[in-house]
Amino acid sequence: MSLAMWIGVGLFVLVYIIISTDLINKTVVALLGASLFIFTGLIKSENVYGFIDWNVVFLLVSMMVIVNITRKTGIFQYIAIKTAKLARGEPIAILILMAMITCALSAVLDNVTTVLIIMPVLILIAVELGTSPIPFIITGAIASNVGGTATLIGDPPNIMIGSAANLDFISFVVNLGPLVLILMAVLALIYYLMYRKELVVSNERKAKIMDFDESKSITDKKLLVKCLTVLGLVIFGFLFHGLLKIDAALIALAGASVLMLLAGSHEVDEFIRDVEWGTIFFFVGLFILVGGLVDLGIMKVLAAKILALTDGNIMTTSILLIWVSGFLSAVVDNIPYVATMIPLIQDMGNSLGQAQIEPLWWSLAIGACFGGNGTLVGASANVVSVGLANKSGYKISFWDFTKVGSFITLITLVISTAYVYIRYFVF
């Protein structure tokens, strides 16, 4: 590698270490690191805006606005109480139930939208139970990344892979859906073993939960109807945005604009003020940092070396892709990584045949999506979830998330390896 490449890697590692130690606010560190990439000449200033995934930025801002307006209706309190009562006030049962709901939602929504909707509910449930919301938040974020793997629209890397390999919605469900169902069951058991002793509340607290009247939580029925109508249309747009040929971010932006109009123009400043701007700017800095690595050619060098190790053997390449993708997606954003890997896999398809390399696409999707659980910065859903928790007064550090996420990632990658081997190379 060239000197510029080594400097870029060194700077990225330094930024990553500072973020992981929580010595300085992660948003400030990411923006400073991005600035250093620019002022040291590692990347050209005119290329910077191209590194930022504006679809992600606008999607986040728009869905935050929609969720903030919806929150005012009391619907999240209603869902929290209803779920708690369904589980008879047992915290561990509620945690597992909400993880399953989150996983299912992430299959039909993108995982960032899912956590924006679910996290306020999880925090409210924990508050009502008188227990820490941190286990609920971490397991919810992890569940969103797992569930998003099952479909074409659940996670951005899947959209990219589907487009490049001409794989449709049904193909993802058929090939990755069974794996996600297996992992949901495994994760339910893991969550039970991890948190059954920590999440314990008194019988009095359970009885208090069962006495709540969830119907009293709804404070504005007219606004609720408007919110659910707009949210339903936005979700419909997400499901069919490929056919509509409109980016999901633009659909969300239109929905947020309409809902702000319907909710009352005098409250617009308040809706925008409640956006998690710290999280948004953290992503901006991170996009620039990772974009710099891609621009320097570092990601391409890594990807080429990965494929060279297997000498074109499909089975070996598939298994290696799962693990390398899982590791790299835990430390860098999976979108530029997948963008780098796609042309390399396509090149293999040109020589070996597109039908022969199909397992490689599924391995890439599995590693990129599940690897996002490995660290706090591995997936957008993780960062958004922790940002919402911090805003609510519950501090979750890099290592609080990573010590759970890395263990879950290891388990999911082991099971995924067995699944890919048995499904594509045994039968």
Order of alpha helices (4+ residues) and beta strands (2+ residues): alpha-alpha-alpha-alpha-alpha-alpha-alpha-alpha-alpha-alpha-alpha-alpha-alpha-alpha-alpha-alpha-alpha-alpha-alpha-alpha-alpha-alpha
